[in-house]
Amino acid sequence: MNNTELEKLVHYQDIDLMMREAEEVEKTLGFQIEGCEKLQAAKEEQARHISPRYLNTYKRLRTRYKRPIVPVKDDTCLGCFAKLPTAFMGMGKTDQKLMTCEHCGRILYWMV
């Protein structure tokens, strides 16, 4: 997996989160929010550019977590706050495969 693929997945998650927040506002406040159709179209467009394998992983994790993709900071998964093994540090920044947290299973990305 290259970095652009991960970036696309992170953008997909951002759009997904915006849509869920809009749905919550609609349910709680009872009025329609404009632009939800545009968000849905952007989400579908972004999904076309992501490998089905990675998109399915995201969707599976999405059923369990609000944020299936989380950053790593100071060798710590910011999803479950578990310290990652030292072997992850070198691999995660340079390796081209999908890295997941050993504790919570979320997809990881390293902030530069």
Summary of the structure (lengths in Angstrom):
residues: 112
radius of gyration: 15.4
end to end distance: 17.4
largest distance: 49.4
contacts: 288
relative contact order: 0.16
helix: 54%
strand: 12%
